[in-house]
Amino acid sequence: MTGTVDMRVRIGELELRNPVMTASGTFGSGREYADFMELAQLGAVVTKGVSLEPWAGNDSPRIAETPSGMLNSIGLQNPGVAAFCANDLAWLATQNVPVIVNLVGHSVAEYVAVTERLDAEPDIAAFELNISCPNVDAGGMAFGTSCPAAAEVVRAVRAATTKTLIVKLSPNVTDIAEIARAVEAEGADAVSLINTLLGMAIDTRTFRPKLARGVGGLSGPAIRPVAVRMVWQVARAVAVPVIGMGGIMSAADAAEFMLAGATAVAVGTANFVDPTASAAVAEGLRHFCEERGIARVSDLTGAAWPERQA
Ligand SMILES: Cc1cc2nc3c(=O)[nH]c(=O)nc-3n(C[C@H](O)[C@H](O)[C@H](O)COP(=O)(O)O)c2cc1C
């Protein structure tokens, strides 16, 4: 029995054919992965962070493995918006999949400038505003860890675009629900969470940090329980849809995020383990529902909440 589950979900103005997208920075712009899978199998492709000017990123080494995840300090390396449009966006537009562009900047003015530059592009379905990168000194997480700063940048970017606006939240805060409420109040159509957790690893042979920058962002299965807890808290605190991510390796992991309250999910570090992981999660989620007689994948959203357990 196939094709009986309604896999569609809605994020702002956007209807996705299924709830599974790629997590920014773990899928490039999809080109390398198109050799292994049809991008059209996904609900959406979320691009790596795009800034106004090219960014070089941080010094190497900037990846370190840990027992159940990885540390990275890439630092939002990207070729800048002009090269992105000419190369990546033009190619992505041919792939029959909604394109969500992840936006980064060092300042409110830079976030606005890159948004204005991309707002007129018809091939972009939505923006994901990254105010949660832990690997840059100015910008990124600096905006995502205080309510006034998060509100200010979301207000400015909201005024610069009519496209669906997703705001990506940092877990490196005391109360993620209050940040979510602050960005919802400024017009965010959805929130996505979590970005990486600040972490560190030290080489006991050399007595030096494993990353040139010292600290980095922890991703992968190690962070999943933290991410599920935060999705649970945020989904109960805001009315807009939540996109959940953090260590999703399988369809069951994706279902766990939806049961916690996510409307959609993103697959990140798993793409480095298996380049077809995101497509496998989408297909597996359909089976998960079929096996249980669940007619709409959206019925999973928040199904673990106490008030639904009557
Ligand atoms: C190598 C790497 C690069 C990343 N780059 C970005 C980025 O450019 N923008 C962003 O919002 N998140 C970025 N992230 C965070 C991921 O999108 C995701 O939020 C995080 O890794 C948690 O999901 P996961 O455990 O499934 O990887 C990056 C993560 C990794 C591992």
PDBQT file of the ligand as one rigid body, heavy atoms in Angstrom, charges set to zero:
ROOT
HETATM    1  C1  LIG A 401      29.445  21.726   8.620  1.00  0.00    +0.000 C 
HETATM    2  C2  LIG A 401      28.207  22.473   9.067  1.00  0.00    +0.000 A 
HETATM    3  C3  LIG A 401      27.906  23.719   8.497  1.00  0.00    +0.000 A 
HETATM    4  C4  LIG A 401      26.760  24.425   8.902  1.00  0.00    +0.000 A 
HETATM    5  N1  LIG A 401      26.472  25.626   8.304  1.00  0.00    +0.000 NA
HETATM    6  C5  LIG A 401      25.306  26.273   8.636  1.00  0.00    +0.000 A 
HETATM    7  C6  LIG A 401      24.928  27.487   7.957  1.00  0.00    +0.000 A 
HETATM    8  O1  LIG A 401      25.610  27.959   7.018  1.00  0.00    +0.000 OA
HETATM    9  N2  LIG A 401      23.780  28.113   8.353  1.00  0.00    +0.000 N 
HETATM   10  C7  LIG A 401      22.979  27.597   9.369  1.00  0.00    +0.000 A 
HETATM   11  O2  LIG A 401      21.942  28.193   9.686  1.00  0.00    +0.000 OA
HETATM   12  N3  LIG A 401      23.306  26.430   9.992  1.00  0.00    +0.000 NA
HETATM   13  C8  LIG A 401      24.435  25.769   9.655  1.00  0.00    +0.000 A 
HETATM   14  N4  LIG A 401      24.743  24.570  10.275  1.00  0.00    +0.000 N 
HETATM   15  C9  LIG A 401      23.830  24.009  11.305  1.00  0.00    +0.000 C 
HETATM   16  C10 LIG A 401      22.914  22.925  10.721  1.00  0.00    +0.000 C 
HETATM   17  O3  LIG A 401      22.079  23.482   9.722  1.00  0.00    +0.000 OA
HETATM   18  C11 LIG A 401      22.020  22.283  11.824  1.00  0.00    +0.000 C 
HETATM   19  O4  LIG A 401      21.249  23.289  12.440  1.00  0.00    +0.000 OA
HETATM   20  C12 LIG A 401      22.829  21.560  12.887  1.00  0.00    +0.000 C 
HETATM   21  O5  LIG A 401      23.960  20.911  12.329  1.00  0.00    +0.000 OA
HETATM   22  C13 LIG A 401      21.991  20.541  13.671  1.00  0.00    +0.000 C 
HETATM   23  O6  LIG A 401      21.485  19.524  12.839  1.00  0.00    +0.000 OA
HETATM   24  P1  LIG A 401      22.246  18.096  12.633  1.00  0.00    +0.000 P 
HETATM   25  O7  LIG A 401      22.599  17.604  14.007  1.00  0.00    +0.000 OA
HETATM   26  O8  LIG A 401      21.260  17.227  11.902  1.00  0.00    +0.000 OA
HETATM   27  O9  LIG A 401      23.468  18.391  11.812  1.00  0.00    +0.000 OA
HETATM   28  C14 LIG A 401      25.892  23.857   9.889  1.00  0.00    +0.000 A 
HETATM   29  C15 LIG A 401      26.205  22.602  10.451  1.00  0.00    +0.000 A 
HETATM   30  C16 LIG A 401      27.330  21.906  10.045  1.00  0.00    +0.000 A 
HETATM   31  C17 LIG A 401      27.607  20.549  10.659  1.00  0.00    +0.000 C 
ENDROOT
TORSDOF 0
